[in-house]
Amino acid sequence: MTTKEPEVPTTYYIAVESAIKGVTGFPSPLKLLTVIPSFLQYGKIRIPNREYGLVVGQSAEFQFFTSTTRIGDKPGDLIDLESVSSDLFEEMLPLEINFQFGKRGGESEVVPVSFEAAITKTGMFRLWCVARSGQRWKMELNVEAHTKQKVRRIGM
């Protein structure tokens, strides 16, 4: 008899800024990129057909969200927060990280990256930003700790 790996019942998202420039003094509109779909068996997935600009060389804040109700979202799906009910998502505590590019430090720059994501059996959510050159930057969240410390529901 074979045993099936447990599945993750929650969908995970990272907030990405819209490519459209915002109005001066106001933040750019955010969209949610699906990185881990509901009911994924533990393991790593690559987010298909998407590339984003990662700012390296300066501190940046990353916002993560979860949903236990949006079970149809697939990796790479973009969700416009203005077009869906905001109470379907919960915001996790943000991560502030300063990624460096290669061995050189100094000035900040924007590096095109794609994403890979994973949920481990030990409850870690990992997200890699992968540059075209192959350089990788990893973010890691303890899902259980962050789930217990969710800061607010969207729209509240």
Secondary structure, DSSP 4 states (H G I P E B T S, - for coil): ---PPPEE-SEEEEEEE-SSPPPTTSPPPEEEEEEE-TTEESEEEEPTT--EEEEESSEEEE-EEEESS-TT--TT-EEETTSS-GGG-EEPPPEEEE---TT--SS-EEEEEEEEEEE-TTSEEEEEEEETTS-EEEEEEEHHHHHHT--EETT-
